[in-house]
Amino acid sequence: MKRKIPRLVIAATQSGAGKTTLVTGLLAALRAQGLKVQSYKVGPDYIDTGFHALASGRPAHNLDTWLVPRTRLRALFAATAGDADIAVIEGVMGLYDGGRQGVSSTAEIAKELDAPVLLVIDAKSMGASAAATALGFRVYDAEVTLAGVLLNRLGSATHEAMIRTAMSGVHLPVYGAVHRDAGLVLPERHLGLTPTTELEAAAKVRRMGEVVASSLDLPAIQRLAEAAAPLDISGTEKVLSAATRALQPGHGLRIGIARDEAFSFYYPTSLRVLEELGATLVPFRPLHDEALPAVDGVLIGGGFPEMFAAQLAANAVMRQSIRQAAAAGMPIYAECGGYMYLMEELVDFAGTAHAMCGVFPGRAAMQQRLQMVGYVEACLRQESVLGPAGTVLHGHEFHFSKESGQAAIARPFVFTKLRNGEQYEAGQQRYRALGSYLHIHFAGCPEAARHFLTQCHAYAEEAGR
């Protein structure tokens, strides 16, 4: 079975070339023309997708062949593209960069989806060498369809003309050229771009759309996307089989999802797996609400609790509600920022300690340097809400905090770093609460989602629900 899905990939020569700015502007510009635009981000990043969603008006999705097996990628892409007129995929880092041996690189995703690529080149302080750079990217892997370039941060019309002439010499079309504009720079913080939940970002996104509409050849870009061959999705593996859906372990269950300024890191299709298994998702706000809603289980994702530590600490009734729910046996799964929130204390960048939920012992203290970033394989050493002992999950870590203050405890996970094979014990488990710095995607491990809901069902029965 083949589906016609107009699509293209926006890649770059390296991180910081301006991909997110140009993609956000492109989404806004196409939407302003009345098109339904679906966006994607290669890799595990949560923050860029927030800007995408603001520009397109639709949830953005991640494409990652470590978190979700390659065999499910096309089916996931086709399902989420839905009724979109065009799918725009933002790459990660440089075109050929990714995990070990190119896992989840932009090039890998582009080839898997048979999508044409436009290469963003930061042309600041560069002349004809931009053409040489683009040519090298094109010949490095002939299986990647590098269709043309987008020039960014040009200094003048003369600068633009010089590079356009050089590009014509290597037969690489220029699909647009953007001149330097300090007003287009997105603010950053320790985990990357500042999340859209904390910005009055609508005006900036609107400005990006206006600049892109006047600087990029939108009709040519649309023609390029429409020229992509129909995508063959026959033989690809669906995220959930009909048999798995029929079991519906989550039927009738209500699962609380922490969602506010402090906790916002969720993959939409990961949460969709829980819904397809029968669960109803109930958002709550640890910053603002007085107690957990009436739920049978809780997910607390990542985010920026360190930036809201004082407010989280001040909401003592919510912290007590979560602590009591955990002690009563409610299944709770917490990732990264959520894990930090479940500890006894969180120490912010200024060195101030703030009381947290106290479900797990110890403290998470923010450091000035990144502590870990990369893909990991996580093996459960004991039964947990995500599966029996021996369950192996693919995940990602990215954190500046460091935990301490725990006595010798039996860690529930053994993590293995993909890039070098280093192993270490990780996470904590107490009652039916499980937390660690791991980020996972339920579309890549639906069996873990099913196990979590089975545990929630057991709790609901014990509670007489």
N, C-alpha and C positions, 0 to 999 in steps of 0.2 A: 504494500500500500504506500502510495506517495501523496504528499501534501504540498501544495504550493504555498510557501511562506516567504514573502519578501523579507530579506534579512541582510545585515552586514555587520562586520566587526570593526570597532574603532580601537586600534592598537597604538603602541608608541615605541619609541626607541629605548626608553627607560622610564622609571618612576619620576614624577614631577614634571613631565613634559606638557601637562595640561589636558590629559584625557577627560577627567571628570568635568572640568569646565566646559569643554567642547561638546561632550556627550549631553550634559545637562542642557546646554543651549540648543543643541540640535533637537532634543526631545521637545523643549518648549516651543521652538520654531515650527516643528512639524505639527504639533498639537494646535498651534495658533492657526494653522491652515485647515483645521477641521479633521485631521487624520487621527485615527486611533493608533497610538504608539505603545508598543510593549518593550520594556527595557530589561536588560540582564547585565549582571556583573560577573566576570570570570573570577573564580577564587572565593574565599570565605568571607570577604569584607562585608560588614553590616552598614557602614556609614555612607558610602557612596550611593547605595541603593535608596537611602532616604532622600537624597537630592534628586535622584531619578524620579521617584514617586511624586515628589513635589512638582516636577516639571511636566510629567506625562499625565498625572491624575490617575495612575494605575499602580498597584503594587509591583515593585521590581523583584526579580528573582535572581538567584545565584546559580551559576553553572560551574561545578567543581567535580572533577573525576576522582578525587580522593574521598570526599565526603559522600558522594553518590556514585555508584559503579558506572563505568562507561556504558555498560549494556542498557542502562536506564536513561541515559542523557537525552537521546533523541525523543523518546516518548515524553519525558518531562518537558522538554522544550516545546514540542508540538502541542501538548495539553495546555501549557500556560500561554502560548501565543494566541490561542483562542480566536477571537474575531478581529485581531489587530490588523491594521493595514500594512504595518511595517514593524519589524523587530530590530532593535538596535542593541548590540552587545558591546559593552565596555570591557576592554582587556584588563590584565593585571600586570604591573611592572612593565618590563620590556616585552616585545612580542614573543620572544623565545624563552622567557624566564618563567620559572615555576618551582615546584617541588623537585625532589631528587629525580634525575633523568627526565626532566620536563613534565612531571606529573602536574596536571591541571594548568598547564601553560596556555596562554592565549592562542598560540599556534596549534596546540593540540585540540582545543575546543573548535577553532575555525575549521580545521580539517574534518573533525567529527561531524560538524553541522554543514559542511560543504558551503561555507559562507565566504563571500569576498571580504577583503581586508583593506581598510584605509589606515595608513600609517601617520600618526601625529609626530611631527618633528619640531622640537623646540629650536627655532632658527636664530635665537639670540646669539650674537657673536659668531655667526656662521654664514659662510657664503656658498660657493659652489660645492663645498664639502657636504652640504646637505644632500645633494644629488648622489654623491659617492656613497654616503651612508644609506640612503634609500635603496640604491642598487645592490649594496651588500646584503641588506635585509631580504631583498627579493630573490637573490640567487642562493642564499643560505639553505633554503628548503623549497625546492621547486613544487612541492605538494601544497604549499600555502599559496592561495590566490591573492597576491598583493596587487590590488587593482590601481592604487594611486596613493597620493599623500595629502595631508592637511598641514599647512604651514602655520606655526603658532609663534607669537611673540616677535613679530617682525618689527624692525625699527623705523622703516620708511617705505614709501612707494618704490624708491630706487632699490632698496634692499629686496623687496618682493620681486621686482622685475629681474634682478640678477639671479635669484634662485629659480624662478620660473624658467628662465632661459637654460639654466643648467639641467633642470628636470626634463625639459624637452629633448635635451641631448641624450638622455638615457631612456627616453620613451616612457616616462612615468607621468601620467596626468596629475595635475594639481586640482583637487576638488574644492579648494578653499584656502584663504589666507587671512589670518587674524593678526592685527597689529597689537603691540603691547598696550595694555590697559590695566592700570593698578586696581581699577574698580571691579575687575573680574576675578580678582584673587579671592579664593575661599579661605576663611580663617581655619587654622589648624590647632590641635592640642596633642597631648602625649600619645593618643591612640590613632591619630590621623586627623581628618577633617572634623571640625566641630559639628555635632549632630544637628539635623534640621529641627529637632524638638526644642533646641535651645536658641534658635535664631529667628529673627524676623526676616526670613529668607525669601519671601515671595517677591519682593522688589528686586533682589539680586538675581533671582532666577529669571524674572521677566527681562531684566537687562541683558542677561546672557542670551536669551532667545532673540532679542533684537539685534545684538551684535552678530550672532551666527547667521540670522536671516539675511543680513546685509553683506556678510563676508564669505559665506560658503555657497556653493552652487547647489541649492536644494533640489532642483529638478534633476540634475545629473546624479546626485546621491540617491534619489528615489529610483531612477532608472537602473542604477547599479544594483540596488537591493531587489528590485523586481526581476532582474535578469538571473538571479540565483536559481539554480535548477530545483525542481520539486524534490523535497526531502523524503528519502526512503525510510519509512519507519516500520516496515514489515520485519518481523523477527526480533524487534527490540523488546526488551523486558519492561512491562508496566510496573509502576511503583508498588501497587497492590494487586494481587491476582483476585479473580472472582471468588475463589475459595477462601482467601484471607478475609475479604470483605464480608462474606456470608457468616463468618464466625462472630463478627461484631462484638468483641469483648468490652467495648465502651458504651454499648447501648444503654441509654438512660443516665449515664454518668455526666457529672458537671466538673470540669477541670478549670481551676483558677489559673489565670495567666497574669503575672505581674507586668503591668504596662504603665509607665509614667516617664517623667524626665530622667529618672535614674536607671530605669530598666527598659530597654527598647530593642535589644539584639535578638531578633527571632527571624528565621527563614520562613516566609509565608507557606511554602509547600511542605515544610516540616510540620507546621501546625495543621496543615490540611490533612496530613496522614491521620492525625488523631480524630479529626472530624469524619474522615472516611471510615474509620473504625467505629463510629457511632457516638463519639463523645461530643458534648456541647462545651465550647470554650467560654469562660466567664472572666472578662478582664477585671482586675482590681489594681489599686494604686497604693503601694506601700508608703509613698510620701504623704498622701492626703486622706486616705480612708481610715476609719477607726478600727476596722476588724476585717478578717477574711470574710468573703461572701459564703453562702451555703454551698460548699463544694465537697467533692470526694477525693480530690488530689490537687496538687499545686505544682506549677512550673515557674521558676524564677530565672529568667535569662540574664545575659550579661548587659552591660551598659556602663554608666559612670557613677556608681554609688559614692565614689570618693569625692566627687564634686558636690554631692548633696548629703554628705555624711552627717552634718549638724541637723538637717531637717529629718533625716531618717531616724537619728537618735532621739529627736524631740517627739516623734510619734511613738511614744512608749506603748500605747494601747495596741497598735498594730504589731509591734515587735512581740508583745505578750501573746497576742492572738496566734501568731505563727508558732511561737514556742509551745504554746498549749496544744495546738493542732499536731505538731510533731510528736509531742509526748503521748498524745492519744492514739498514735499509730497512723496518722494520715500520711499517705505517700507524698513525698516532696522531692523533686529533682531540681537541683540548682547548678547553674553554669557560671563560672568566672565571677562576674560582679554579684550574681545571686549567691554564689558560694561565700564570698566575702561578707555579704549581708547576714548570712546565717551563723557567722562566727561570733565570738564574744565582743570583739572590738575591731574597729577599722581606724587606722592611723593615717591621716591625710598627708598631703605633701608638706604642710607646715609643721608636721610632727605632733599634731593634736589628736588625742585618742577619743573616739566616739563609741558609745555603747551600741551594740548591734543586737541581733535576736538571741544569741547564746544557745542555739541548737547544737552547734559544734564548739568544742574548746579552741582556745587560741585567738590570735589576732592576725589581721592582714595589714601590713604596713606598706604604704606607697614608697617606691624607690625613685631616684632620679634617672635611673637607666632601665631600659627594657630588660625584663628578666627572662622572658621566653617568647619566641615567635616561631611557629612552624607546625607542620603536620605531625601527628603522633598516632600510633596504634595503641589502643587502650584495652587491656585484658583484665576482666573482673576476677579478683582472687576469691570472692565470696558471693553468695546470693545477694541480689540487690533489686531495687525497683526496675532496673533496666535488663535484668536477666540473671540466669544461674551462673555459678562460678565457671570460668572458662570462656564466657562470652567475650568476643573480640569486636571492638568498635573502632571505626576510623573517625578521627577528630582533629581539632586544630586548637592550638594555644596561642594567646597573645595577651600578655599582661605585664604591668609595671609593679605589681605588688608582690610581697614576699610574706609567707605565713610563718608564724613562730608561736611559741608558748604552749605547744601541745606536749604532753608527756608521751612516752613510747606508746603508740597506738597502732593497731593493725590497719594499715591502709587498704581500702577496697580495690584500688587499681594498681597495675604495673603499666607504666607508659613506656613506649619505645619510640624514640625520635626517628622519623623517616630519613632525615638527612645523614645521620651518622650511626644509627643503631644503638645509641646510648639508652640505657634503661634506668628507671627510678620509680619508687613507690609514690603514689599520689592519692589525693582526695580524702574524704572522711565519710563515714556512715554511722548513723545513730538512729535508733528506732527504725522507721521506714524512710528516713531522710537520707539522700545521697547528694553529695556535692563535690566539685573539683573545678580546676581551671579549664576543663575540657569543654569544647563546643562540638556538638554533633548535629547531624541532619537526619531526621526520622525517615526521610525518603531513601536514605542510604542504609537504614537499619530498621525497617518497619517491624521486625520481630521485637526490637527493644520497645517500640511504642506499644505493641500488643501486650508485652509483659508488664509495662507500667500500668496500662488500663486494667489488666487482670488483678494487679495489686490494689488498684483503686476500688475495683469491684469487691474484693475481699474485705477491704476496710469498710465499704458502705454496708455490707452485710453484717459485719461486727457491730457497726453503729446503729443497726436496725433501720437503715434507710430503705 
